[in-house]
Amino acid sequence: MELQLYFYHDELNMSPEAVFEVLNNDKKLISQLDKLTDIEYKNAAPDTREPGTKAVLFYDGSKVDTEVVQYRADRRIGFDMNVPAGTLKAMINIVPVEDRSELTISAKLVTDSPVSFALYSLKIPKVKKQFNKAVEATAQK
């Protein structure tokens, strides 16, 4: 089963490079996401975003095993996060539009558990609020 936890699509008055300046920098990323407190790399140096990069995200008091599955500099990053309920698949894509950017963010839970599906569906409003706040904070910089 697949559950869309978050979807965002809008234009930002920022270049793709300015958006990825946050996404490519651990300290800046941590400062934008309230519950993300640290990133510990398993097979790479800090701030690495190449496919195959594995890390542990310290999020809301939990350790989340994460792997970068797609990366195109200043345009796209995709990563999978292993959570008890299944796999969270996240993608951030940016398309340049004149002096702005078209930003798309998607996060989906893939699970075999109907209970996890139901429980995560209850989290959607909270997830949406948190990530909209992070997008707004990035756009104001």
C-alpha positions in Angstrom: 0.0 0.0 0.0 1.2 3.5 -0.7 0.1 6.6 1.2 0.8 10.2 0.0 1.9 11.9 3.2 2.9 15.2 1.7 2.8 16.9 -1.7 3.9 20.5 -2.4 4.0 22.2 -5.8 4.6 26.0 -6.2 6.9 28.6 -7.5 9.5 30.2 -5.2 11.2 33.5 -5.8 14.6 31.8 -5.5 17.0 30.1 -7.9 17.4 26.3 -7.8 20.9 26.9 -6.6 19.6 29.0 -3.6 17.2 26.2 -2.6 19.8 23.5 -2.9 22.2 25.7 -0.8 19.9 24.7 2.1 19.3 21.1 0.9 23.0 20.4 0.5 24.1 21.8 3.8 23.4 19.7 6.9 23.5 22.6 9.4 21.1 24.7 7.3 18.8 21.7 6.7 18.7 20.9 10.4 17.8 24.5 11.2 14.8 24.4 8.8 13.2 21.2 10.1 12.1 21.5 13.7 12.3 17.8 14.6 15.6 17.0 12.7 18.4 17.3 15.2 21.4 15.6 13.5 22.6 13.6 10.5 25.2 10.9 11.0 26.8 9.5 7.8 27.5 5.8 7.5 29.6 5.7 4.3 30.3 9.3 3.3 31.5 12.7 4.5 29.0 15.3 5.9 26.9 17.2 3.4 27.2 14.3 0.8 24.2 13.8 -1.4 25.3 11.3 -4.1 23.2 8.2 -4.8 24.1 5.4 -2.4 24.9 7.8 0.4 23.7 6.2 3.7 23.0 8.2 6.8 21.0 8.1 10.1 18.7 11.0 10.6 17.9 11.9 14.2 14.3 13.0 13.9 11.9 13.5 16.8 14.0 11.4 19.1 14.2 8.5 16.7 17.0 7.2 14.5 15.9 6.8 10.9 18.1 4.9 8.4 18.2 6.9 5.2 19.7 6.4 1.7 20.0 8.9 -1.1 18.6 7.1 -4.2 18.6 10.0 -6.7 20.6 13.2 -7.0 21.1 15.8 -9.7 22.9 18.9 -8.6 20.6 21.8 -7.9 17.7 20.0 -9.5 16.6 16.8 -7.7 17.1 14.7 -4.7 15.3 11.5 -3.7 15.8 9.4 -0.6 14.3 6.4 1.1 13.9 6.3 4.9 13.3 3.0 6.8 10.7 3.5 9.5 9.0 0.9 11.6 5.8 1.2 9.4 7.7 0.6 6.1 9.6 2.9 3.8 9.2 6.6 3.4 10.1 7.7 -0.1 10.8 11.4 -0.5 11.6 13.4 -3.6 12.4 17.1 -4.0 12.5 18.4 -7.6 13.3 22.0 -8.8 12.8 23.4 -12.3 14.2 26.8 -13.1 11.5 29.3 -14.4 13.2 32.6 -15.4 14.6 34.0 -12.1 12.4 31.7 -10.0 12.0 28.0 -9.3 9.2 25.6 -9.6 9.4 23.4 -6.5 7.8 20.0 -6.0 8.1 17.9 -2.9 6.6 14.5 -2.4 6.7 12.1 0.5 5.0 8.7 0.4 4.8 5.8 2.8 5.1 2.3 1.3 3.8 -0.3 3.8 2.2 -3.7 3.9 0.4 -3.0 7.1 -3.2 -1.7 7.1 -2.7 -0.5 10.7 0.4 1.6 9.8 -1.5 3.0 6.7 -4.3 4.1 9.0 -2.1 5.5 11.7 0.1 7.5 9.2 -3.0 8.9 7.5 -3.8 10.5 10.8 -0.4 12.2 10.7 -0.9 13.9 7.3 -2.1 17.3 8.7 0.8 17.5 11.1 3.3 16.6 8.5 1.9 19.1 6.0 2.1 21.9 8.6 5.7 21.1 9.6 7.0 20.9 6.0 5.0 23.9 4.8 6.7 25.8 7.6 10.1 24.6 6.5 9.4 25.6 2.8 8.2 29.1 4.0 11.3 29.6 6.1 13.6 28.7 3.3 11.8 31.0 0.9 12.2 33.9 3.3 16.0 33.6 3.4 
